[in-house]
Amino acid sequence: MNKFYLLSLILFAFISCKSPEARHPVSVKSGSFIDASVERNKKMNSKEHAHIKKLIQQEKNLKYIASPNGFWYAYKTKLEADSLKTPKFGDVVTYNYNIKALNGTEIYTTENLKTQTYTIDKEELFSGLREGLKLMKEGETVTFLFPSQKAYGYYGDGNKIGRNTPLICDVTLYSITENEHN
């Protein structure tokens, strides 16, 4: 009987020492969902850009500048003084803004949003406004036109801004407090 247990134990140890085998996927995805999503996003993006460019052409009072970051902006109040600096990483800025849909309907007023304080690139803020604040000097007011991917994107803000909504923001930068480490 002891030989049987010993033989079973050796056989069990031999079988359990087998290296694991790789499992193969049950089904293979072709990537067609991703391809369709990319095409859908390209079409949506080109529609938004066309709508924004149409707004820019209709606007006679402001001269819009295309940002390398994927949005457009125009100065309502521009300061030409070279001594004034734009905010850098870690600087604290105080500003206020409003948010409108491209048709001009106000979504959030400056009274709704109140005066904001933001530490450049260290806090959460939608990407367009984060990049836009870096272009401004103290005392300037700028109108930004953000396509949806530079605004709240696919998810919206979970409140009044729906998904894939391009926005207009009027922003006034009140102060820049430099970070001691800059």
N, C-alpha and C positions, 0 to 999 in steps of 0.2 A: 504494500500500500504506500509505503514511503517513497518507493521508486516512482510510483504513478504521480504523486504530488511533486516530486523533484523534476520529473520529466515535463509535467504540466507547467511548472514554474519556469523552466528553461525555455519551453516553447512560447509561453506568454511573453517572456522578456525578449525573445528573438523577434516575435511579431510586432511588439510595441516599439522596437527601435527603428522601425521603418520611417524614413523621412516623409514629411507631409508633401502631398501633391498639390499643384496649383489647380484651382477650380476655374473652369472656363465659363464665361457669361452665358446665360440662358438665351438671351437675344442680343443682337447687335443693333445699335442705333446708327442711323445714317447721318445724323446731324441736320436733317431737313427742318426740324423745328427751329433750330438756331438760325439757319439760313433764312427761313421765312421771317423770323423776328428781326433780323438785320435789315432785310428789305423793307419791312413795315416801318422800322425806325428811320431809315433813310428817306422814305416818302414823307413821313410826318415832319422830319427835320427840314426838308426842302420846302414843304408847305409853310411852315412857320417862318423860315427865312424869307420866302416870297412875301408873306403878309407883313413882316417887319420892314422889308425894303419898300413896300408900297406906302407904309406909314411914314417912313423917312422922306420919301419923295413928296408926300402931301404936306409935310411940315415945312413951312417957309421961314419961321422965326428962329429955328435952331439948326446948327450945322453938326450932324452926327459923324462920329468917328468910329470906325470898325476896330474893335479891340482884338489883339492877337489871342485873347482868351475866349473868343466866341460870342461876344455880345457887342452892342453898340451903345455909345454914350454921347451926350451933348452937354456943354456947359451952359447953365443958366446964369451963374455967377462965376467968372473965372478970374483968378488973381495971377498976375504975370510976374510978381516979385520972385526973383531967383533965391532970395534968402529964405523963403518958405519951403519947408520940406514936406515930402509925402511920408506917410507912416511906413515903418519897417517892421520886421518880425519882432514881436514882443511889445511893441508900443501900444499904449492904451488910447483908444479914440472915443470921443463922445459925438454922437450924431443922432439925427432923427430922419425918418423916411415914411413914405406912404407906398402902398402897393395898389396898382390898378391892372385890370385886364387890358388887352390890346385895344378893345373897343372904347376904352376910357372909363368904364365903370369902376368906381372905387371899391376895392375889396377891404382894405384896411386903411384908415386915415392915420395921420400923424398923431392925433389924439388917442386913437386906439392903441397904437404901438408905443407911444411915449418916447422920451429921449432914452437912447440906448448907450451903453458902455460896452466896448468890445476890445479884447486883447488880440491884436493881429496874429492870425494863424495859430492861436492857442485855444480858441473856443469854437464851438459849433456855430456855423452860420452858412446859409446856402451859398454855393460856390461863386455865383455871379456877384453877389454883394460883397463877399469876402475879397474877391479880386478887384472889384470896383472901388472899394474904400482905399486901396493902395494907390490908386491913381489921383486921389484928391489931396488938396491942401486945405489947411485951416481956413474956414470962412467961405469955401466954395459950395455951390449947389449944382448938382449934376442930375440929369435925367438919363436913366439907364433903360435899355430895351433888352430884356433877357429872353432867349428862347427857353423852352421848358427844361431842357437838360442842364441849363445854367441856373434855373430857378429851383423849383421843388420837385422836378422830374416826374418819374412814374407814379410816385406815391402821393404827391400833393402835400399839404401841411396837416392833413387830418382834420381840418376844420372848414374854412371858407375857400381855400384854394384847391381846386380839383386836380386830378392827375393830368400830366402833359399840358399844363397851362403856361403859355408864355406870358411874361409880366412887364409892366412899366413901373419903375420906381423912381421917385424924386427924392434925392438924398442931400441933406445939408450936413457938412462936417463942421462941428463946432470947435473941437480941440484935439490936439495930439499931445500926449504925455509920453516923452521918450523913455524907453527902457534904459536903465543905467548901464546895461551890458552891451548896448549897441555902440 
